[in-house]
Amino acid sequence: MQLIRPDININFIGKRKLAMAISALMIIISLGMLAIKGLNFGIDFTGGTLVEVKFDKPAKIADIRSAISPKGYGNAVIQEFGSPEEILIRVQNREGEKSSTISTAILDSLNAKFTADAVEMRRVEFVGPQVGDELTHAGIMAVLISMLAILIYVTFRFEFRFALGADAALLHDITIVLGLFAITGKEFTLPVIAALLTVIGYSLNDTIVVFDRIRENFAANRKRKNPEDEGLIANNAINQTLGRTLMTSFTTLLVVFSLFLFGGEVIHDFAFALIAGIGVGTYSSIFIASPIMLSLAGYFKGNADETREMEARP
């Protein structure tokens, strides 16, 4: 029996080899950058002291560094925080050195250098190395536990092959987002961990919508005694849910882009992680999850003729 085609009929499954090649390239680049460059861990993970100061006028980062270098803080991470007048200075505590000592030394050095401008101390925060190690472990465990929970949930609701497809897509998304943070050198902090968990939930939601339609179409097709063309059924399901997937991603990105552009430095990296995750998650729910699920079922191996026919379609 001829399957009913959706109004949109894009051959996503037939283009799986190209999509897999693109994904493999992105993953290889991401893993390579993570191994070579690594993540720019924030003070939440590395431990140290964060000092926020405010100048009356914009100050050059090079001048700030030259001012605090004589105190032994030449390797500090210095960046603007919301405006050119507001500056964040992150330093590693030396053994036995207190945050109050660091903040006082930095403020005195800046006042001596910028005599014409008033320098105001806005904030001082300290995170110990032990706390940083605990946060690193907790962040990794949070991601791993969520992946395991998703594996169990999708297996219970669908089938094990669906669960593996969903987890593979999520692992794909997380790896690429982490790779982008390694490439750009953006600070990796606890809010970014929260963004990664949000991306996992968002990407899973998109994938579940597609899988739910695939399951419905599988059930309807089996009633017609025609279960052999799972690839066509899955492709139709992706097309049937495509409008919903793209519209949800577009409206979500509008909000997240607003946070990225106007939310200030505090949530800048958080919003960046969400933008990257939503984009990659939308791609993986269309091009990655379903082809992997079909591959695990042996569809492409056992339906060689139909596979070649699908790949030949535009």
Summary of the structure (lengths in Angstrom):
residues: 314
radius of gyration: 25.1
end to end distance: 22.0
largest distance: 85.0
contacts: 988
relative contact order: 0.15
helix: 70%
strand: 10%
